[in-house]
Amino acid sequence: MDTEAQHVERDRSSRTPEAETGPDDSGPVTAGPEEDPGGAETTSDATGTESGGPESDSGPSEETSEPGTREGRSRFSWLDRAADSVPGGRITLTGLVCLLFLLLLSTFVLQPFQIPSGSMESGLRIGDRVLVNKLAYRFGSEPRRGDVVVFDGTGYFGDADYVKRVVGVGGDRVVCCGREGRLEVNGRSVDESAFLHPGDSPSDVPFDVVVPAGSLFLLGDHRGASSDSRDHLGSPGGGMIPVDRVIGRADWIAWPVGRWAGIDRPDAYARVPAADGAHG
């Protein structure tokens, strides 16, 4: 009995590990989801791209947009504080800003003037409002013959602003009337029919003047109704107005609406020769 038991034990110990584990399947192995070395489970979609972990959103998140919004608000917080500090809030503040803009515009760029008399008819009528370009002579440019200018007449014509046409500049000799019964500048006859008031002569007052450097000789287009350089020949300055008294050049008729138009320099003076020190 003991011998048989030993044989049985010997038979059991002689079995190979393969017999214990069962037959080996050498076919292909299909497995579940792969595990990467880090232990994170990944899956492959039909396009061959792997997706894993939390989903990513390509669009901007609320967290990234909020700082920008806060920054935008902070930029204009001073505006809110300013609006809160005045009665009426934003409406009052907007009105003040517009008023400041118009004030700066009127001081440095464009200034409106109302025509008080008929001295510049028929081009400019009583009640017309013209826009005066205050930058026209600020950067080295000077008034030219034919320009319509607004100037301060204090100490020369009177304590007021006037609008007249430039007839002579520094160095010019202005004579009326010449051989043809016209105004002459530097010996050249000037045809003023394009702007002279109908029925007016170039001047009822004869004159022969030389314009000093830095000064202007000015006449109204309605010679029969204009008090201008002719009427002040015996006054200080001899009826001439210094260039630095010129406020600006009248460039546009702004009112009434039906008369909106530019005020152009006429061609009448184009052929006048320049005198020494003159500027066209």
SERO-4910 file (N, C-alpha, C, O; in steps of 0.05 Angstrom, whole numbers):
BEGIN
 pado doro    nc1    nc2    nc3   cac1   cac2   cac3    cc1    cc2    cc3    oc1    oc2    oc3
  Met    A     17    -24      0      0      0      0     17     24      0     12     44    -15
  Asp    A     38     24     16     55     48     17     69     52     -9     73     75    -18
  Thr    A     77     30    -22     91     33    -48     73     45    -69     82     62    -85
  Glu    A     48     38    -68     29     49    -88     24     78    -83     22     94   -101
  Ala    A     23     85    -57     20    114    -50     43    130    -60     39    153    -69
  Gln    A     67    119    -58     91    134    -67     90    138    -97     97    159   -107
  His    A     80    118   -113     78    121   -142     58    142   -149     62    158   -168
  Val    A     37    143   -133     16    163   -139     28    191   -135     23    210   -150
  Glu    A     42    194   -114     54    221   -108     75    228   -129     77    251   -137
  Arg    A     90    208   -138    110    213   -159     97    222   -185    106    240   -199
  Asp    A     73    208   -191     59    216   -216     49    245   -214     49    259   -234
  Arg    A     39    252   -191     29    279   -188     51    300   -191     47    321   -203
  Ser    A     74    295   -180     96    314   -181    108    316   -208    121    336   -215
  Ser    A    104    295   -225    117    296   -252    100    311   -273    109    314   -295
  Arg    A     76    319   -265     60    335   -284     73    362   -289     83    376   -272
  Thr    A     72    370   -315     84    395   -323     65    419   -316     41    415   -312
  Pro    A     76    442   -313     60    465   -307     38    470   -328     17    481   -322
  Glu    A     44    461   -354     25    466   -375      0    450   -370    -22    458   -376
  Ala    A      4    426   -359    -19    409   -354    -36    421   -333    -61    418   -333
  Glu    A    -24    436   -314    -39    448   -292    -54    473   -302    -77    478   -293
  Thr    A    -41    488   -319    -54    513   -328    -72    510   -351    -86    529   -358
  Gly    A    -73    487   -364    -91    482   -386    -77    488   -412    -55    498   -412
  Pro    A    -90    481   -434    -78    484   -461    -72    513   -467    -88    530   -459
  Asp    A    -50    518   -482    -42    546   -490    -57    553   -515    -58    538   -534
  Asp    A    -69    577   -515    -83    587   -539    -65    606   -553    -59    628   -543
  Ser    A    -55    598   -576    -36    614   -590    -49    634   -609    -35    648   -624
  Gly    A    -75    636   -609    -89    654   -627    -87    683   -617    -76    688   -596
  Pro    A    -97    701   -634    -95    729   -626   -111    735   -601   -132    723   -596
  Val    A   -101    754   -586   -114    761   -561   -128    788   -564   -116    807   -574
  Thr    A   -152    789   -557   -167    815   -557   -169    823   -528   -176    808   -510
  Ala    A   -164    849   -524   -164    859   -497   -182    883   -495   -191    894   -515
  Gly    A   -188    890   -471   -204    914   -466   -188    939   -470   -167    939   -483
  Pro    A   -197    959   -458   -182    985   -461   -154    983   -453   -147    970   -433
  Glu    A   -136    997   -470   -108    997   -464   -102   1015   -440   -117   1034   -435
  Glu    A    -81   1009   -427    -73   1026   -405    -46   1037   -412    -27   1023   -419
  Asp    A    -44   1063   -410    -18   1075   -416      0   1071   -392     -9   1063   -371
  Pro    A     26   1078   -396     44   1073   -373     37   1087   -348     43   1078   -326
  Gly    A     23   1109   -351     16   1124   -327     -9   1113   -314    -17   1122   -293
  Gly    A    -21   1093   -327    -44   1081   -315    -70   1094   -323    -91   1086   -313
  Ala    A    -69   1114   -340    -94   1127   -348   -106   1112   -371    -92   1105   -390
  Glu    A   -132   1108   -369   -145   1093   -390   -152   1111   -413   -162   1133   -410
  Thr    A   -145   1102   -438   -150   1117   -462   -166   1100   -482   -164   1076   -482
  Thr    A   -181   1113   -498   -197   1100   -519   -190   1113   -546   -183   1136   -547
  Ser    A   -193   1098   -567   -187   1107   -594   -214   1109   -609   -230   1091   -608
  Asp    A   -218   1132   -622   -242   1135   -638   -237   1127   -667   -215   1118   -673
  Ala    A   -257   1130   -684   -255   1121   -711   -235   1136   -727   -224   1125   -747
  Thr    A   -228   1159   -719   -209   1175   -735   -181   1170   -726   -162   1181   -738
  Gly    A   -177   1155   -706   -151   1148   -697   -140   1167   -676   -116   1165   -669
  Thr    A   -156   1185   -667   -146   1204   -647   -154   1193   -620   -174   1180   -616
  Glu    A   -137   1199   -601   -141   1190   -575   -154   1212   -558   -147   1235   -560
  Ser    A   -172   1204   -542   -185   1224   -524   -183   1213   -496   -187   1189   -491
  Gly    A   -176   1229   -479   -174   1221   -452   -175   1244   -433   -169   1267   -441
  Gly    A   -182   1239   -409   -182   1260   -389   -206   1279   -393   -224   1272   -409
  Pro    A   -206   1301   -380   -229   1320   -382   -231   1332   -409   -210   1337   -423
  Glu    A   -256   1337   -419   -260   1349   -445   -249   1378   -445   -250   1392   -425
  Ser    A   -239   1386   -469   -228   1414   -472   -247   1429   -489   -257   1418   -509
  Asp    A   -252   1454   -483   -269   1472   -499   -252   1492   -513   -237   1507   -501
  Ser    A   -255   1492   -540   -238   1510   -556   -246   1539   -553   -229   1557   -558
  Gly    A   -270   1545   -546   -279   1572   -543   -270   1584   -517   -261   1570   -499
  Pro    A   -271   1611   -514   -263   1624   -490   -282   1617   -467   -306   1616   -471
  Ser    A   -271   1614   -444   -288   1607   -421   -296   1633   -407   -285   1654   -412
  Glu    A   -316   1630   -390   -325   1653   -375   -303   1664   -357   -301   1688   -352
  Glu    A   -286   1646   -348   -265   1655   -330   -245   1673   -344   -235   1692   -332
  Thr    A   -240   1668   -370   -220   1684   -384   -232   1711   -393   -218   1730   -396
  Ser    A   -259   1712   -397   -271   1737   -406   -277   1756   -384   -278   1780   -388
  Glu    A   -280   1746   -360   -287   1763   -338   -266   1784   -331   -272   1807   -326
  Pro    A   -240   1776   -331   -220   1796   -325   -220   1819   -345   -217   1842   -337
  Gly    A   -224   1813   -371   -225   1834   -391   -248   1853   -387   -246   1877   -390
  Thr    A   -271   1841   -379   -295   1857   -373   -290   1875   -350   -297   1899   -350
  Arg    A   -277   1864   -329   -271   1881   -306   -252   1903   -313   -255   1925   -303
  Glu    A   -232   1897   -330   -213   1917   -339   -227   1939   -355   -221   1963   -351
  Gly    A   -245   1931   -373   -259   1951   -389   -276   1969   -371   -278   1993   -376
  Arg    A   -289   1957   -351   -305   1973   -333   -287   1993   -317   -295   2015   -313
  Ser    A   -264   1983   -309   -247   2000   -293   -236   2024   -308   -231   2045   -297
  Arg    A   -233   2021   -335   -223   2043   -351   -242   2066   -351   -234   2090   -352
  Phe    A   -268   2061   -350   -288   2082   -351   -301   2088   -324   -321   2102   -322
  Ser    A   -289   2077   -303   -300   2082   -277   -298   2112   -269   -315   2122   -255
  Trp    A   -276   2125   -279   -274   2154   -274   -296   2169   -286   -305   2190   -276
  Leu    A   -306   2160   -310   -328   2173   -323   -354   2170   -307   -369   2189   -305
  Asp    A   -358   2147   -296   -381   2143   -279   -380   2161   -254   -400   2172   -246
  Arg    A   -356   2163   -243   -353   2180   -219   -358   2209   -225   -370   2223   -210
  Ala    A   -347   2217   -249   -352   2245   -257   -381   2251   -262   -391   2272   -255
  Ala    A   -395   2232   -275   -423   2235   -280   -439   2237   -254   -459   2252   -252
  Asp    A   -431   2221   -234   -445   2221   -209   -440   2247   -193   -456   2254   -176
  Ser    A   -419   2261   -200   -411   2284   -184   -425   2310   -193   -423   2330   -180
  Val    A   -439   2309   -216   -453   2333   -226   -483   2328   -227   -492   2306   -231
  Pro    A   -499   2349   -222   -528   2346   -224   -536   2339   -252   -526   2351   -272
  Gly    A   -554   2320   -255   -562   2312   -281   -547   2288   -293   -555   2277   -313
  Gly    A   -525   2281   -279   -510   2257   -288   -498   2259   -315   -487   2279   -323
  Arg    A   -501   2237   -331   -488   2235   -357   -498   2256   -377   -483   2265   -393
  Ile    A   -524   2264   -375   -534   2284   -394   -520   2310   -390   -511   2323   -410
  Thr    A   -517   2319   -365   -503   2344   -360   -474   2342   -368   -463   2361   -379
  Leu    A   -461   2319   -361   -433   2316   -368   -429   2317   -399   -410   2329   -408
  Thr    A   -447   2304   -414   -445   2304   -443   -447   2332   -454   -433   2340   -472
  Gly    A   -466   2348   -442   -470   2375   -451   -445   2392   -445   -437   2409   -462
  Leu    A   -432   2388   -422   -408   2403   -416   -385   2396   -434   -370   2414   -443
  Val    A   -382   2371   -441   -361   2362   -460   -365   2375   -487   -346   2384   -500
  Cys    A   -390   2375   -497   -396   2387   -523   -391   2417   -522   -380   2428   -541
  Leu    A   -398   2430   -500   -393   2459   -498   -363   2465   -498   -354   2484   -511
  Leu    A   -348   2448   -484   -319   2452   -484   -307   2448   -512   -289   2463   -520
  Phe    A   -317   2428   -526   -307   2423   -553   -313   2447   -571   -296   2456   -586
  Leu    A   -337   2458   -570   -344   2481   -586   -328   2505   -579   -320   2521   -596
  Leu    A   -322   2508   -553   -305   2531   -544   -277   2529   -555   -266   2549   -565
  Leu    A   -265   2505   -554   -239   2501   -565   -239   2505   -596   -220   2517   -607
  Leu    A   -260   2495   -609   -262   2498   -638   -264   2528   -645   -251   2536   -664
  Ser    A   -280   2543   -631   -284   2571   -636   -258   2587   -630   -253   2607   -644
  Thr    A   -244   2579   -610   -220   2594   -602   -196   2589   -621   -181   2608   -627
  Phe    A   -193   2565   -631   -169   2559   -646   -174   2552   -676   -155   2553   -691
  Val    A   -198   2545   -684   -202   2535   -711   -222   2551   -727   -214   2565   -745
  Leu    A   -247   2549   -720   -268   2563   -735   -285   2580   -715   -291   2571   -693
  Gln    A   -291   2604   -724   -307   2622   -708   -329   2634   -725   -324   2645   -746
  Pro    A   -354   2632   -716   -376   2644   -731   -378   2674   -726   -374   2683   -704
  Phe    A   -385   2689   -747   -389   2717   -745   -415   2724   -760   -421   2713   -781
  Gln    A   -430   2743   -749   -454   2752   -763   -448   2778   -778   -435   2796   -767
  Ile    A   -458   2780   -803   -454   2804   -819   -473   2826   -809   -497   2822   -811
  Pro    A   -463   2849   -799   -480   2869   -787   -490   2890   -806   -509   2905   -800
  Ser    A   -478   2892   -830   -485   2914   -848   -484   2905   -877   -477   2882   -882
  Gly    A   -491   2923   -895   -491   2916   -923   -465   2923   -938   -465   2925   -962
  Ser    A   -443   2927   -923   -418   2937   -936   -405   2916   -954   -388   2923   -970
  Met    A   -413   2890   -951   -402   2869   -968   -422   2858   -988   -418   2836   -999
  Glu    A   -445   2872   -991   -464   2862  -1011   -453   2865  -1039   -436   2883  -1044
  Ser    A   -462   2849  -1058   -484   2830  -1054   -474   2802  -1046   -490   2783  -1045
  Gly    A   -448   2799  -1043   -437   2772  -1035   -446   2764  -1007   -454   2741  -1003
  Leu    A   -444   2782   -988   -451   2777   -960   -474   2796   -953   -471   2820   -956
  Arg    A   -496   2785   -942   -519   2801   -936   -522   2805   -906   -510   2790   -890
  Ile    A   -537   2825   -898   -542   2830   -870   -555   2805   -858   -574   2794   -868
  Gly    A   -544   2796   -835   -555   2773   -821   -541   2747   -829   -545   2726   -815
  Asp    A   -526   2746   -851   -511   2722   -858   -492   2716   -835   -481   2733   -822
  Arg    A   -488   2690   -831   -467   2681   -812   -445   2667   -827   -450   2647   -842
  Val    A   -421   2677   -824   -398   2665   -838   -381   2650   -818   -379   2657   -795
  Leu    A   -367   2630   -828   -347   2615   -812   -320   2625   -820   -312   2624   -843
  Val    A   -305   2634   -800   -279   2646   -804   -257   2625   -797   -257   2615   -775
  Asn    A   -240   2620   -816   -219   2601   -813   -196   2615   -798   -181   2631   -810
  Lys    A   -192   2608   -773   -172   2621   -757   -144   2609   -760   -124   2619   -750
  Leu    A   -142   2587   -775   -116   2574   -781   -105   2583   -808    -83   2575   -815
  Ala    A   -120   2599   -823   -112   2606   -850    -85   2620   -851    -70   2616   -870
  Tyr    A    -79   2636   -831    -55   2652   -831    -37   2645   -807    -21   2662   -798
  Arg    A    -39   2621   -796    -24   2614   -772      3   2601   -778     20   2601   -760
  Phe    A      7   2590   -800     31   2574   -805     48   2586   -828     55   2572   -847
  Gly    A     53   2611   -826     70   2624   -846     56   2637   -869     67   2653   -883
  Ser    A     30   2630   -873     15   2643   -894      5   2671   -886      2   2676   -862
  Glu    A      2   2688   -906     -8   2715   -901    -31   2721   -919    -35   2708   -939
  Pro    A    -48   2741   -911    -71   2748   -928    -62   2755   -957    -41   2767   -961
  Arg    A    -78   2748   -976    -73   2753  -1004    -94   2771  -1015   -117   2773  -1005
  Arg    A    -88   2785  -1037   -107   2802  -1050   -132   2786  -1058   -130   2764  -1069
  Gly    A   -155   2797  -1052   -180   2783  -1058   -192   2768  -1035   -215   2761  -1036
  Asp    A   -176   2762  -1014   -186   2748   -991   -207   2765   -976   -204   2789   -974
  Val    A   -228   2752   -966   -247   2766   -949   -239   2759   -920   -238   2735   -912
  Val    A   -232   2779   -904   -221   2775   -878   -238   2789   -857   -252   2808   -862
  Val    A   -237   2777   -832   -249   2790   -809   -226   2800   -791   -207   2785   -786
  Phe    A   -228   2825   -782   -205   2836   -767   -216   2853   -744   -239   2862   -744
  Asp    A   -199   2857   -724   -205   2875   -702   -197   2903   -709   -174   2909   -713
  Gly    A   -217   2921   -710   -212   2948   -719   -206   2967   -696   -204   2991   -700
  Thr    A   -202   2957   -672   -197   2974   -649   -172   2991   -653   -150   2981   -660
  Gly    A   -175   3018   -650   -153   3036   -654   -149   3045   -683   -132   3062   -688
  Tyr    A   -164   3033   -701   -161   3039   -730   -187   3047   -742   -191   3070   -751
  Phe    A   -206   3028   -743   -233   3034   -755   -253   3039   -733   -272   3055   -737
  Gly    A   -250   3027   -710   -269   3029   -688   -267   3004   -671   -255   2985   -678
  Asp    A   -280   3006   -648   -278   2984   -628   -298   2961   -635   -317   2957   -621
  Ala    A   -292   2948   -657   -310   2926   -665   -294   2909   -685   -272   2915   -693
  Asp    A   -307   2886   -693   -295   2869   -713   -308   2876   -740   -332   2882   -741
  Tyr    A   -292   2876   -761   -302   2883   -788   -295   2861   -808   -277   2845   -804
  Val    A   -311   2861   -829   -306   2842   -851   -303   2859   -877   -321   2874   -884
  Lys    A   -280   2855   -890   -274   2870   -915   -258   2852   -933   -249   2830   -926
  Arg    A   -253   2862   -958   -237   2848   -977   -210   2861   -979   -207   2885   -979
  Val    A   -189   2843   -980   -162   2853   -983   -157   2862  -1011   -161   2847  -1030
  Val    A   -149   2888  -1014   -144   2899  -1041   -114   2903  -1045   -104   2899  -1067
  Gly    A   -100   2910  -1024    -71   2914  -1026    -57   2902  -1002    -67   2903   -979
  Val    A    -33   2890  -1007    -16   2879   -985     10   2895   -984     14   2913  -1000
  Gly    A     26   2888   -965     51   2903   -960     67   2907   -985     74   2888   -999
  Gly    A     74   2933   -991     90   2940  -1015     73   2948  -1039     84   2959  -1057
  Asp    A     48   2942  -1039     31   2948  -1062     25   2978  -1064     23   2992  -1044
  Arg    A     23   2988  -1089     13   3015  -1094    -16   3012  -1105    -20   2999  -1125
  Val    A    -35   3023  -1090    -63   3021  -1098    -73   3049  -1106    -70   3068  -1091
  Val    A    -84   3050  -1129    -93   3076  -1141   -122   3073  -1151   -130   3053  -1162
  Cys    A   -137   3094  -1146   -164   3096  -1158   -171   3125  -1163   -167   3143  -1146
  Cys    A   -180   3130  -1187   -184   3109  -1207   -164   3112  -1229   -154   3134  -1234
  Gly    A   -157   3091  -1243   -137   3092  -1264   -149   3101  -1291   -171   3113  -1292
  Arg    A   -133   3097  -1311   -141   3107  -1338   -167   3095  -1347   -183   3108  -1362
  Glu    A   -173   3071  -1340   -198   3057  -1348   -221   3061  -1329   -242   3049  -1332
  Gly    A   -216   3078  -1309   -237   3082  -1289   -239   3060  -1269   -259   3057  -1255
  Arg    A   -218   3043  -1268   -218   3021  -1250   -197   3024  -1228   -179   3041  -1230
  Leu    A   -199   3007  -1208   -178   3005  -1188   -153   2994  -1201   -154   2975  -1217
  Glu    A   -130   3005  -1193   -104   2995  -1203    -87   2987  -1179    -85   3001  -1159
  Val    A    -74   2964  -1182    -55   2954  -1162    -29   2948  -1176    -28   2932  -1195
  Asn    A     -8   2962  -1167     19   2959  -1180     18   2964  -1210     31   2950  -1225
  Gly    A      1   2983  -1218     -1   2991  -1246    -19   2973  -1263    -23   2979  -1287
  Arg    A    -30   2952  -1251    -48   2934  -1266    -77   2940  -1259    -85   2941  -1236
  Ser    A    -93   2945  -1280   -122   2950  -1277   -136   2924  -1267   -131   2902  -1277
  Val    A   -154   2927  -1248   -168   2904  -1236   -197   2905  -1243   -211   2925  -1238
  Asp    A   -207   2884  -1256   -236   2882  -1262   -251   2870  -1239   -249   2846  -1233
  Glu    A   -265   2887  -1224   -279   2878  -1200   -309   2872  -1205   -324   2869  -1185
  Ser    A   -317   2869  -1229   -345   2865  -1235   -356   2839  -1223   -381   2838  -1219
  Ala    A   -340   2820  -1218   -350   2794  -1207   -360   2797  -1178   -376   2780  -1170
  Phe    A   -351   2817  -1163   -359   2819  -1136   -368   2847  -1128   -380   2851  -1107
  Leu    A   -362   2868  -1144   -370   2895  -1138   -400   2897  -1139   -413   2887  -1158
  His    A   -412   2911  -1120   -441   2914  -1119   -451   2928  -1145   -440   2948  -1153
  Pro    A   -472   2917  -1157   -483   2929  -1181   -490   2958  -1178   -503   2966  -1159
  Gly    A   -480   2974  -1197   -486   3003  -1197   -464   3019  -1182   -464   3044  -1185
  Asp    A   -446   3006  -1168   -425   3020  -1153   -401   3025  -1172   -395   3009  -1190
  Ser    A   -388   3048  -1167   -362   3053  -1180   -340   3042  -1162   -345   3038  -1138
  Pro    A   -316   3038  -1173   -294   3028  -1156   -290   3045  -1131   -283   3035  -1110
  Ser    A   -293   3072  -1133   -291   3089  -1110   -300   3117  -1118   -292   3127  -1139
  Asp    A   -315   3130  -1100   -322   3158  -1104   -300   3176  -1092   -300   3200  -1097
  Val    A   -283   3164  -1077   -261   3179  -1065   -235   3172  -1078   -227   3148  -1077
  Pro    A   -221   3191  -1091   -195   3184  -1104   -174   3179  -1083   -174   3192  -1062
  Phe    A   -156   3161  -1089   -133   3156  -1071   -110   3144  -1086   -113   3133  -1108
  Asp    A    -87   3148  -1075    -62   3137  -1086    -44   3131  -1062    -32   3149  -1051
  Val    A    -43   3105  -1054    -28   3098  -1030     -9   3075  -1035    -12   3060  -1054
  Val    A     12   3074  -1018     30   3052  -1018     26   3038   -991     29   3050   -970
  Val    A     21   3012   -992     15   2997   -967     41   2990   -953     58   2978   -965
  Pro    A     44   2998   -927     68   2991   -913     71   2961   -909     51   2946   -910
  Ala    A     95   2952   -905    100   2923   -900     85   2915   -875     84   2930   -855
  Gly    A     73   2892   -875     59   2881   -852     31   2893   -849     19   2890   -827
  Ser    A     21   2907   -869     -5   2919   -867    -23   2912   -891    -13   2900   -910
  Leu    A    -48   2919   -890    -67   2913   -911    -84   2937   -917    -90   2953   -900
  Phe    A    -92   2940   -943   -111   2960   -952   -136   2945   -958   -137   2927   -975
  Leu    A   -158   2953   -945   -183   2938   -946   -207   2955   -955   -210   2978   -948
  Leu    A   -223   2943   -972   -247   2956   -982   -271   2937   -980   -268   2913   -981
  Gly    A   -295   2949   -977   -319   2933   -978   -328   2930  -1007   -322   2946  -1024
  Asp    A   -343   2909  -1013   -353   2904  -1040   -375   2924  -1048   -378   2930  -1071
  His    A   -390   2933  -1028   -411   2953  -1033   -398   2980  -1027   -402   2991  -1005
  Arg    A   -383   2991  -1046   -367   3015  -1041   -384   3039  -1032   -375   3055  -1016
  Gly    A   -409   3040  -1041   -426   3063  -1034   -436   3061  -1006   -448   3080   -996
  Ala    A   -433   3038   -992   -444   3034   -965   -423   3024   -946   -429   3014   -924
  Ser    A   -398   3026   -953   -376   3015   -937   -358   3036   -925   -349   3054   -940
  Ser    A   -353   3034   -899   -332   3051   -887   -307   3033   -884   -307   3014   -869
  Asp    A   -287   3040   -899   -263   3023   -901   -238   3039   -902   -237   3062   -892
  Ser    A   -217   3029   -914   -191   3042   -913   -192   3070   -926   -176   3088   -918
  Arg    A   -210   3075   -945   -212   3101   -958   -220   3123   -939   -212   3146   -941
  Asp    A   -236   3115   -919   -248   3135   -900   -229   3141   -877   -235   3158   -860
  His    A   -206   3127   -875   -188   3131   -853   -160   3137   -862   -140   3132   -848
  Leu    A   -158   3149   -886   -131   3155   -897   -117   3175   -879    -92   3175   -878
  Gly    A   -132   3193   -866   -119   3213   -849   -118   3204   -819   -108   3220   -803
  Ser    A   -126   3180   -813   -126   3171   -786    -99   3157   -780    -84   3152   -798
  Pro    A    -93   3152   -754    -69   3137   -748    -68   3111   -763    -87   3095   -763
  Gly    A    -46   3106   -776    -43   3082   -792    -50   3087   -821    -46   3069   -838
  Gly    A    -62   3111   -828    -68   3117   -855    -88   3099   -868    -88   3095   -892
  Gly    A   -107   3088   -852   -127   3071   -863   -118   3042   -867   -134   3025   -875
  Met    A    -93   3036   -860    -83   3009   -863    -88   2993   -837    -88   3004   -815
  Ile    A    -91   2967   -840    -95   2950   -817    -71   2931   -815    -65   2917   -835
  Pro    A    -58   2929   -792    -36   2910   -788    -46   2881   -792    -68   2874   -785
  Val    A    -29   2865   -804    -36   2837   -809    -42   2823   -783    -59   2805   -783
  Asp    A    -29   2830   -761    -34   2816   -736    -61   2822   -724    -68   2810   -703
  Arg    A    -76   2841   -736   -103   2846   -726   -124   2829   -740   -147   2829   -733
  Val    A   -115   2814   -760   -133   2797   -775   -140   2772   -758   -122   2758   -748
  Ile    A   -166   2767   -754   -175   2744   -738   -174   2719   -755   -167   2698   -745
  Gly    A   -182   2722   -780   -182   2698   -798   -194   2705   -825   -203   2727   -830
  Arg    A   -196   2685   -841   -207   2688   -868   -235   2676   -868   -240   2654   -859
  Ala    A   -254   2692   -879   -282   2682   -881   -283   2663   -905   -279   2671   -928
  Asp    A   -288   2638   -899   -287   2617   -919   -314   2605   -927   -317   2595   -949
  Trp    A   -334   2608   -909   -360   2595   -915   -383   2613   -905   -381   2626   -884
  Ile    A   -405   2613   -919   -430   2623   -909   -445   2599   -897   -452   2580   -911
  Ala    A   -449   2600   -871   -461   2578   -856   -491   2581   -851   -505   2561   -847
  Trp    A   -501   2605   -852   -529   2611   -847   -538   2635   -862   -522   2655   -864
  Pro    A   -562   2635   -872   -583   2615   -871   -576   2591   -888   -559   2592   -905
  Val    A   -591   2569   -883   -585   2544   -897   -586   2547   -927   -570   2535   -942
  Gly    A   -605   2562   -937   -608   2566   -965   -585   2580   -979   -583   2580  -1003
  Arg    A   -567   2591   -963   -544   2606   -974   -518   2593   -968   -496   2605   -971
  Trp    A   -519   2568   -960   -494   2553   -955   -476   2555   -980   -484   2548  -1002
  Ala    A   -452   2564   -976   -433   2566   -999   -405   2573   -989   -402   2584   -967
  Gly    A   -386   2567  -1005   -358   2575   -999   -354   2603  -1009   -366   2612  -1028
  Ile    A   -335   2617   -997   -327   2644  -1005   -300   2642  -1018   -280   2639  -1005
  Asp    A   -300   2643  -1044   -276   2638  -1060   -261   2664  -1065   -272   2686  -1066
  Arg    A   -235   2662  -1069   -219   2685  -1078   -223   2689  -1108   -219   2671  -1123
  Pro    A   -230   2713  -1116   -235   2718  -1144   -210   2719  -1161   -188   2722  -1150
  Asp    A   -213   2715  -1187   -190   2715  -1205   -181   2743  -1213   -162   2747  -1227
  Ala    A   -195   2764  -1203   -190   2791  -1211   -162   2800  -1206   -151   2817  -1220
  Tyr    A   -150   2789  -1185   -123   2798  -1177   -101   2779  -1186    -77   2783  -1180
  Ala    A   -108   2759  -1201    -89   2739  -1209    -66   2750  -1226    -43   2740  -1224
  Arg    A    -71   2770  -1242    -51   2781  -1260    -36   2806  -1248    -20   2818  -1262
  Val    A    -42   2812  -1224    -29   2835  -1211      0   2827  -1204      4   2807  -1190
  Pro    A     19   2843  -1214     47   2836  -1207     53   2841  -1178     42   2860  -1166
  Ala    A     70   2824  -1167     77   2827  -1138     97   2850  -1135    116   2852  -1150
  Ala    A     92   2867  -1115    111   2888  -1108    131   2876  -1088    127   2854  -1078
  Asp    A    152   2891  -1083    172   2882  -1063    158   2879  -1036    146   2898  -1026
  Gly    A    161   2855  -1025    149   2850   -999    120   2842  -1000    108   2837   -979
  Ala    A    109   2840  -1024     80   2832  -1026     78   2802  -1027     96   2788  -1034
  His    A     53   2793  -1021     48   2764  -1021     23   2759  -1037      2   2752  -1026
  Gly    A     24   2763  -1064      3   2756  -1082    -23   2770  -1078    -42   2765  -1092
***
